[in-house]
Amino acid sequence: KKKYQKKKIMSSNPSNNEAPKGTQELTVFVQNLLQQMQTRFQDMSETIIKRVDEMGTRIDDLENSITELMQQAGIPEDEDEKEKPSS
């Protein structure tokens, strides 16, 4: 599992110990902070999409395995549909 480490918030500030003083420093600070947030969000989104795709593949494999087992047992594929009450 990938763990995110906390980064210094003031990393865009030259002194790293003080809050931005001027308007330009504040602008650069905010732009850098937004860029970091966007990068983290993109990384998390890609991770989630990858996991959902992997889960879909696993579900497809499981369905195929169940179908094969049903065929080996001689159970017709649509028999489970007959057992469900119709609404």
KEVEXFI-516892 format. One record per residue: x, y, z of N, C-alpha, C in turn; residue number from 0; chain; residue in three letters. Coordinates in Angstrom, 1 decimal, always signed. Example, Ala and Ser with C-alpha at 12.3 -4.5 7.8 and 13.67 -1.06 7.14 Angstrom:
% residues 2
{n.px->+13.2 n.py->-5.7 n.pz->+7.8 ca.px->+12.3 ca.py->-4.5 ca.pz->+7.8 c.px->+13.2 c.py->-3.3 c.pz->+7.8 resi->0 chain->A resn->ALA} $
{n.px->+12.8 n.py->-2.2 n.pz->+7.1 ca.px->+13.7 ca.py->-1.1 ca.pz->+7.1 c.px->+12.9 c.py->+0.0 c.pz->+7.9 resi->1 chain->A resn->SER} $
% end
This chain:
% residues 87
{n.px->+0.8 n.py->-1.2 n.pz->+0.0 ca.px->+0.0 ca.py->+0.0 ca.pz->+0.0 c.px->+0.9 c.py->+1.2 c.pz->+0.0 resi->0 chain->A resn->LYS} $
{n.px->+0.5 n.py->+2.2 n.pz->-0.8 ca.px->+1.2 ca.py->+3.4 ca.pz->-0.9 c.px->+0.8 c.py->+4.4 c.pz->+0.2 resi->1 chain->A resn->LYS} $
{n.px->+1.7 n.py->+4.9 n.pz->+1.0 ca.px->+1.4 ca.py->+5.8 ca.pz->+2.0 c.px->+1.9 c.py->+7.2 c.pz->+1.7 resi->2 chain->A resn->LYS} $
{n.px->+1.1 n.py->+8.2 n.pz->+1.9 ca.px->+1.5 ca.py->+9.5 ca.pz->+1.5 c.px->+2.2 c.py->+10.2 c.pz->+2.7 resi->3 chain->A resn->TYR} $
{n.px->+3.3 n.py->+10.8 n.pz->+2.5 ca.px->+4.0 ca.py->+11.4 ca.pz->+3.6 c.px->+3.6 c.py->+12.9 c.pz->+3.6 resi->4 chain->A resn->GLN} $
{n.px->+3.6 n.py->+13.4 n.pz->+4.8 ca.px->+3.2 ca.py->+14.8 ca.pz->+4.9 c.px->+4.4 c.py->+15.7 c.pz->+4.4 resi->5 chain->A resn->LYS} $
{n.px->+4.1 n.py->+16.6 n.pz->+3.5 ca.px->+5.1 ca.py->+17.5 ca.pz->+3.1 c.px->+5.0 c.py->+18.9 c.pz->+3.8 resi->6 chain->A resn->LYS} $
{n.px->+6.1 n.py->+19.6 n.pz->+3.9 ca.px->+6.0 ca.py->+20.9 ca.pz->+4.5 c.px->+5.1 c.py->+21.8 c.pz->+3.7 resi->7 chain->A resn->LYS} $
{n.px->+4.2 n.py->+22.4 n.pz->+4.3 ca.px->+3.2 ca.py->+23.3 ca.pz->+3.6 c.px->+4.0 c.py->+24.5 c.pz->+3.1 resi->8 chain->A resn->ILE} $
{n.px->+4.9 n.py->+25.0 n.pz->+3.8 ca.px->+5.6 ca.py->+26.2 ca.pz->+3.4 c.px->+6.8 c.py->+25.9 c.pz->+2.4 resi->9 chain->A resn->MET} $
{n.px->+6.7 n.py->+24.8 n.pz->+1.7 ca.px->+7.8 ca.py->+24.5 ca.pz->+0.8 c.px->+8.1 c.py->+25.5 c.pz->-0.3 resi->10 chain->A resn->SER} $
{n.px->+7.1 n.py->+26.3 n.pz->-0.6 ca.px->+7.3 ca.py->+27.3 ca.pz->-1.7 c.px->+7.8 c.py->+28.6 c.pz->-1.2 resi->11 chain->A resn->SER} $
{n.px->+7.9 n.py->+28.7 n.pz->+0.1 ca.px->+8.4 ca.py->+29.9 ca.pz->+0.8 c.px->+9.9 c.py->+29.7 c.pz->+1.0 resi->12 chain->A resn->ASN} $
{n.px->+10.7 n.py->+30.7 n.pz->+0.6 ca.px->+12.2 ca.py->+30.6 ca.pz->+0.7 c.px->+12.7 c.py->+30.3 c.pz->+2.1 resi->13 chain->A resn->PRO} $
{n.px->+12.1 n.py->+30.9 n.pz->+3.1 ca.px->+12.6 ca.py->+30.7 ca.pz->+4.5 c.px->+12.1 c.py->+29.4 c.pz->+5.1 resi->14 chain->A resn->SER} $
{n.px->+11.0 n.py->+28.9 n.pz->+4.6 ca.px->+10.4 ca.py->+27.6 ca.pz->+5.1 c.px->+9.9 c.py->+27.7 c.pz->+6.6 resi->15 chain->A resn->ASN} $
{n.px->+10.2 n.py->+28.8 n.pz->+7.3 ca.px->+9.8 ca.py->+29.0 ca.pz->+8.7 c.px->+8.7 c.py->+30.1 c.pz->+8.9 resi->16 chain->A resn->ASN} $
{n.px->+8.5 n.py->+30.9 n.pz->+7.9 ca.px->+7.6 ca.py->+32.0 ca.pz->+8.0 c.px->+6.5 c.py->+31.9 c.pz->+7.0 resi->17 chain->A resn->GLU} $
{n.px->+5.4 n.py->+32.6 n.pz->+7.3 ca.px->+4.3 ca.py->+32.6 ca.pz->+6.4 c.px->+4.7 c.py->+33.6 c.pz->+5.2 resi->18 chain->A resn->ALA} $
{n.px->+4.1 n.py->+33.4 n.pz->+4.0 ca.px->+4.4 ca.py->+34.3 ca.pz->+2.9 c.px->+4.1 c.py->+35.8 c.pz->+3.3 resi->19 chain->A resn->PRO} $
{n.px->+4.9 n.py->+36.7 n.pz->+3.0 ca.px->+4.7 ca.py->+38.1 ca.pz->+3.4 c.px->+4.1 c.py->+38.9 c.pz->+2.3 resi->20 chain->A resn->LYS} $
{n.px->+4.6 n.py->+38.9 n.pz->+1.1 ca.px->+4.1 ca.py->+39.8 ca.pz->+0.1 c.px->+3.0 c.py->+39.1 c.pz->-0.8 resi->21 chain->A resn->GLY} $
{n.px->+2.4 n.py->+39.9 n.pz->-1.6 ca.px->+1.3 ca.py->+39.4 ca.pz->-2.4 c.px->+1.8 c.py->+38.3 c.pz->-3.4 resi->22 chain->A resn->THR} $
{n.px->+3.0 n.py->+38.6 n.pz->-4.0 ca.px->+3.6 ca.py->+37.7 ca.pz->-4.9 c.px->+4.0 c.py->+36.4 c.pz->-4.3 resi->23 chain->A resn->GLN} $
{n.px->+4.6 n.py->+36.4 n.pz->-3.1 ca.px->+4.9 ca.py->+35.2 ca.pz->-2.3 c.px->+3.7 c.py->+34.4 c.pz->-2.0 resi->24 chain->A resn->GLU} $
{n.px->+2.6 n.py->+35.1 n.pz->-1.6 ca.px->+1.4 ca.py->+34.4 ca.pz->-1.3 c.px->+0.8 c.py->+33.8 c.pz->-2.5 resi->25 chain->A resn->LEU} $
{n.px->+0.9 n.py->+34.4 n.pz->-3.7 ca.px->+0.3 ca.py->+33.9 ca.pz->-4.9 c.px->+1.1 c.py->+32.6 c.pz->-5.3 resi->26 chain->A resn->THR} $
{n.px->+2.4 n.py->+32.7 n.pz->-5.2 ca.px->+3.3 ca.py->+31.5 ca.pz->-5.5 c.px->+3.0 c.py->+30.4 c.pz->-4.5 resi->27 chain->A resn->VAL} $
{n.px->+2.8 n.py->+30.7 n.pz->-3.3 ca.px->+2.5 ca.py->+29.7 ca.pz->-2.2 c.px->+1.2 c.py->+29.0 c.pz->-2.5 resi->28 chain->A resn->PHE} $
{n.px->+0.2 n.py->+29.8 n.pz->-2.9 ca.px->-1.1 ca.py->+29.2 ca.pz->-3.1 c.px->-1.1 c.py->+28.4 c.pz->-4.4 resi->29 chain->A resn->VAL} $
{n.px->-0.4 n.py->+28.9 n.pz->-5.4 ca.px->-0.3 ca.py->+28.1 ca.pz->-6.7 c.px->+0.4 c.py->+26.8 c.pz->-6.5 resi->30 chain->A resn->GLN} $
{n.px->+1.5 n.py->+26.8 n.pz->-5.7 ca.px->+2.2 ca.py->+25.5 ca.pz->-5.4 c.px->+1.3 c.py->+24.6 c.pz->-4.6 resi->31 chain->A resn->ASN} $
{n.px->+0.6 n.py->+25.1 n.pz->-3.6 ca.px->-0.2 ca.py->+24.3 ca.pz->-2.8 c.px->-1.4 c.py->+23.7 c.pz->-3.6 resi->32 chain->A resn->LEU} $
{n.px->-2.0 n.py->+24.4 n.pz->-4.5 ca.px->-3.0 ca.py->+23.9 ca.pz->-5.4 c.px->-2.4 c.py->+22.8 c.pz->-6.3 resi->33 chain->A resn->LEU} $
{n.px->-1.2 n.py->+23.1 n.pz->-6.8 ca.px->-0.6 ca.py->+22.1 ca.pz->-7.7 c.px->-0.3 c.py->+20.8 c.pz->-6.9 resi->34 chain->A resn->GLN} $
{n.px->+0.1 n.py->+20.9 n.pz->-5.7 ca.px->+0.3 ca.py->+19.7 ca.pz->-4.9 c.px->-1.0 c.py->+18.9 c.pz->-4.7 resi->35 chain->A resn->GLN} $
{n.px->-2.0 n.py->+19.7 n.pz->-4.4 ca.px->-3.3 ca.py->+19.1 ca.pz->-4.1 c.px->-3.8 c.py->+18.4 c.pz->-5.4 resi->36 chain->A resn->MET} $
{n.px->-3.6 n.py->+19.0 n.pz->-6.6 ca.px->-4.1 ca.py->+18.5 ca.pz->-7.8 c.px->-3.3 c.py->+17.2 c.pz->-8.1 resi->37 chain->A resn->GLN} $
{n.px->-2.0 n.py->+17.2 n.pz->-7.9 ca.px->-1.2 ca.py->+16.0 ca.pz->-8.1 c.px->-1.6 c.py->+14.9 c.pz->-7.2 resi->38 chain->A resn->THR} $
{n.px->-1.9 n.py->+15.1 n.pz->-6.0 ca.px->-2.3 ca.py->+14.1 ca.pz->-5.1 c.px->-3.7 c.py->+13.5 c.pz->-5.5 resi->39 chain->A resn->ARG} $
{n.px->-4.6 n.py->+14.4 n.pz->-5.8 ca.px->-5.9 ca.py->+14.0 ca.pz->-6.3 c.px->-5.8 c.py->+13.1 c.pz->-7.5 resi->40 chain->A resn->PHE} $
{n.px->-5.0 n.py->+13.5 n.pz->-8.5 ca.px->-4.8 ca.py->+12.7 ca.pz->-9.7 c.px->-4.2 c.py->+11.4 c.pz->-9.4 resi->41 chain->A resn->GLN} $
{n.px->-3.2 n.py->+11.3 n.pz->-8.5 ca.px->-2.7 ca.py->+10.0 ca.pz->-8.1 c.px->-3.7 c.py->+9.1 c.pz->-7.4 resi->42 chain->A resn->ASP} $
{n.px->-4.5 n.py->+9.7 n.pz->-6.5 ca.px->-5.5 ca.py->+8.9 ca.pz->-5.9 c.px->-6.6 c.py->+8.5 c.pz->-6.8 resi->43 chain->A resn->MET} $
{n.px->-7.0 n.py->+9.3 n.pz->-7.8 ca.px->-8.0 ca.py->+9.0 ca.pz->-8.8 c.px->-7.5 c.py->+7.8 c.pz->-9.6 resi->44 chain->A resn->SER} $
{n.px->-6.2 n.py->+7.9 n.pz->-10.1 ca.px->-5.7 ca.py->+6.8 ca.pz->-10.9 c.px->-5.6 c.py->+5.5 c.pz->-10.1 resi->45 chain->A resn->GLU} $
{n.px->-5.3 n.py->+5.6 n.pz->-8.8 ca.px->-5.2 ca.py->+4.4 ca.pz->-8.0 c.px->-6.6 c.py->+3.7 c.pz->-7.8 resi->46 chain->A resn->THR} $
{n.px->-7.6 n.py->+4.6 n.pz->-7.6 ca.px->-9.0 ca.py->+4.1 ca.pz->-7.5 c.px->-9.5 c.py->+3.4 c.pz->-8.7 resi->47 chain->A resn->ILE} $
{n.px->-9.2 n.py->+4.1 n.pz->-9.9 ca.px->-9.6 ca.py->+3.5 ca.pz->-11.2 c.px->-9.0 c.py->+2.2 c.pz->-11.4 resi->48 chain->A resn->ILE} $
{n.px->-7.7 n.py->+2.1 n.pz->-11.1 ca.px->-6.9 ca.py->+0.9 ca.pz->-11.3 c.px->-7.5 c.py->-0.3 c.pz->-10.5 resi->49 chain->A resn->LYS} $
{n.px->-7.9 n.py->+0.1 n.pz->-9.2 ca.px->-8.4 ca.py->-1.0 ca.pz->-8.3 c.px->-9.8 c.py->-1.4 c.pz->-8.8 resi->50 chain->A resn->ARG} $
{n.px->-10.6 n.py->-0.5 n.pz->-9.3 ca.px->-12.0 ca.py->-0.8 ca.pz->-9.7 c.px->-11.8 c.py->-1.7 c.pz->-11.0 resi->51 chain->A resn->VAL} $
{n.px->-10.9 n.py->-1.4 n.pz->-11.9 ca.px->-10.7 ca.py->-2.2 ca.pz->-13.0 c.px->-10.2 c.py->-3.6 c.pz->-12.6 resi->52 chain->A resn->ASP} $
{n.px->-9.3 n.py->-3.7 n.pz->-11.7 ca.px->-8.9 ca.py->-5.0 ca.pz->-11.2 c.px->-10.0 c.py->-5.8 c.pz->-10.6 resi->53 chain->A resn->GLU} $
{n.px->-10.9 n.py->-5.1 n.pz->-9.8 ca.px->-12.0 ca.py->-5.8 ca.pz->-9.2 c.px->-13.0 c.py->-6.3 c.pz->-10.3 resi->54 chain->A resn->MET} $
{n.px->-13.2 n.py->-5.5 n.pz->-11.3 ca.px->-14.1 ca.py->-5.9 ca.pz->-12.4 c.px->-13.5 c.py->-7.2 c.pz->-13.1 resi->55 chain->A resn->GLY} $
{n.px->-12.2 n.py->-7.2 n.pz->-13.3 ca.px->-11.6 ca.py->-8.4 ca.pz->-13.9 c.px->-11.8 c.py->-9.6 c.pz->-13.0 resi->56 chain->A resn->THR} $
{n.px->-11.6 n.py->-9.5 n.pz->-11.7 ca.px->-11.8 ca.py->-10.6 ca.pz->-10.7 c.px->-13.2 c.py->-11.1 c.pz->-10.7 resi->57 chain->A resn->ARG} $
{n.px->-14.2 n.py->-10.1 n.pz->-10.8 ca.px->-15.6 ca.py->-10.5 ca.pz->-10.8 c.px->-15.9 c.py->-11.3 c.pz->-12.1 resi->58 chain->A resn->ILE} $
{n.px->-15.3 n.py->-10.9 n.pz->-13.2 ca.px->-15.5 ca.py->-11.6 ca.pz->-14.5 c.px->-15.0 c.py->-13.0 c.pz->-14.4 resi->59 chain->A resn->ASP} $
{n.px->-13.8 n.py->-13.1 n.pz->-13.8 ca.px->-13.1 ca.py->-14.4 ca.pz->-13.6 c.px->-14.0 c.py->-15.3 c.pz->-12.7 resi->60 chain->A resn->ASP} $
{n.px->-14.5 n.py->-14.8 n.pz->-11.7 ca.px->-15.3 ca.py->-15.5 ca.pz->-10.7 c.px->-16.6 c.py->-16.0 c.pz->-11.4 resi->61 chain->A resn->LEU} $
{n.px->-17.2 n.py->-15.1 n.pz->-12.2 ca.px->-18.5 ca.py->-15.5 ca.pz->-12.9 c.px->-18.2 c.py->-16.7 c.pz->-13.9 resi->62 chain->A resn->GLU} $
{n.px->-17.0 n.py->-16.6 n.pz->-14.6 ca.px->-16.6 ca.py->-17.6 ca.pz->-15.5 c.px->-16.4 c.py->-18.9 c.pz->-14.8 resi->63 chain->A resn->ASN} $
{n.px->-15.7 n.py->-18.9 n.pz->-13.6 ca.px->-15.5 ca.py->-20.1 ca.pz->-12.8 c.px->-16.8 c.py->-20.7 c.pz->-12.3 resi->64 chain->A resn->SER} $
{n.px->-17.7 n.py->-19.9 n.pz->-11.9 ca.px->-19.0 ca.py->-20.4 ca.pz->-11.4 c.px->-19.8 c.py->-21.0 c.pz->-12.6 resi->65 chain->A resn->ILE} $
{n.px->-19.7 n.py->-20.4 n.pz->-13.8 ca.px->-20.4 ca.py->-21.0 ca.pz->-14.9 c.px->-19.8 c.py->-22.3 c.pz->-15.3 resi->66 chain->A resn->THR} $
{n.px->-18.5 n.py->-22.4 n.pz->-15.3 ca.px->-17.8 ca.py->-23.7 ca.pz->-15.5 c.px->-18.2 c.py->-24.8 c.pz->-14.5 resi->67 chain->A resn->GLU} $
{n.px->-18.3 n.py->-24.4 n.pz->-13.3 ca.px->-18.7 ca.py->-25.4 ca.pz->-12.2 c.px->-20.1 c.py->-25.8 c.pz->-12.4 resi->68 chain->A resn->LEU} $
{n.px->-21.0 n.py->-24.9 n.pz->-12.8 ca.px->-22.4 ca.py->-25.2 ca.pz->-13.0 c.px->-22.5 c.py->-26.2 c.pz->-14.2 resi->69 chain->A resn->MET} $
{n.px->-21.7 n.py->-25.9 n.pz->-15.2 ca.px->-21.8 ca.py->-26.8 ca.pz->-16.4 c.px->-21.2 c.py->-28.2 c.pz->-16.0 resi->70 chain->A resn->GLN} $
{n.px->-20.2 n.py->-28.3 n.pz->-15.2 ca.px->-19.6 ca.py->-29.6 ca.pz->-14.8 c.px->-20.6 c.py->-30.3 c.pz->-13.9 resi->71 chain->A resn->GLN} $
{n.px->-21.4 n.py->-29.6 n.pz->-13.2 ca.px->-22.4 ca.py->-30.2 ca.pz->-12.3 c.px->-23.7 c.py->-30.6 c.pz->-13.0 resi->72 chain->A resn->ALA} $
{n.px->-23.8 n.py->-30.1 n.pz->-14.3 ca.px->-25.0 ca.py->-30.4 ca.pz->-15.1 c.px->-26.1 c.py->-29.5 c.pz->-14.8 resi->73 chain->A resn->GLY} $
{n.px->-25.9 n.py->-28.3 n.pz->-14.2 ca.px->-26.9 ca.py->-27.4 ca.pz->-13.9 c.px->-27.0 c.py->-26.4 c.pz->-15.1 resi->74 chain->A resn->ILE} $
{n.px->-28.2 n.py->-26.3 n.pz->-15.7 ca.px->-28.4 ca.py->-25.3 ca.pz->-16.7 c.px->-28.1 c.py->-23.9 c.pz->-16.2 resi->75 chain->A resn->PRO} $
{n.px->-27.6 n.py->-23.0 n.pz->-17.0 ca.px->-27.3 ca.py->-21.7 ca.pz->-16.6 c.px->-28.5 c.py->-20.8 c.pz->-16.2 resi->76 chain->A resn->GLU} $
{n.px->-29.6 n.py->-21.1 n.pz->-16.8 ca.px->-30.8 ca.py->-20.2 ca.pz->-16.5 c.px->-31.7 c.py->-20.9 c.pz->-15.4 resi->77 chain->A resn->ASP} $
{n.px->-31.2 n.py->-22.0 n.pz->-14.8 ca.px->-32.0 ca.py->-22.6 ca.pz->-13.8 c.px->-32.2 c.py->-21.7 c.pz->-12.5 resi->78 chain->A resn->GLU} $
{n.px->-31.1 n.py->-21.0 n.pz->-12.2 ca.px->-31.2 ca.py->-20.1 ca.pz->-11.1 c.px->-32.2 c.py->-19.0 c.pz->-11.3 resi->79 chain->A resn->ASP} $
{n.px->-32.5 n.py->-18.7 n.pz->-12.6 ca.px->-33.5 ca.py->-17.6 ca.pz->-12.9 c.px->-34.9 c.py->-18.2 c.pz->-12.5 resi->80 chain->A resn->GLU} $
{n.px->-35.1 n.py->-19.5 n.pz->-12.7 ca.px->-36.4 ca.py->-20.1 ca.pz->-12.4 c.px->-36.7 c.py->-20.0 c.pz->-10.9 resi->81 chain->A resn->LYS} $
{n.px->-35.7 n.py->-20.1 n.pz->-10.1 ca.px->-35.9 ca.py->-20.2 ca.pz->-8.7 c.px->-36.2 c.py->-18.8 c.pz->-8.1 resi->82 chain->A resn->GLU} $
{n.px->-35.9 n.py->-17.7 n.pz->-8.8 ca.px->-36.2 ca.py->-16.4 ca.pz->-8.3 c.px->-37.6 c.py->-16.1 c.pz->-8.4 resi->83 chain->A resn->LYS} $
{n.px->-38.3 n.py->-15.5 n.pz->-7.4 ca.px->-39.7 ca.py->-15.1 ca.pz->-7.5 c.px->-39.8 c.py->-14.0 c.pz->-8.5 resi->84 chain->A resn->PRO} $
{n.px->-40.8 n.py->-14.0 n.pz->-9.4 ca.px->-40.9 ca.py->-12.9 ca.pz->-10.3 c.px->-41.7 c.py->-11.8 c.pz->-9.6 resi->85 chain->A resn->SER} $
{n.px->-41.3 n.py->-10.6 n.pz->-10.0 ca.px->-41.9 ca.py->-9.4 ca.pz->-9.4 c.px->-42.9 c.py->-8.8 c.pz->-10.3 resi->86 chain->A resn->SER} $
% end
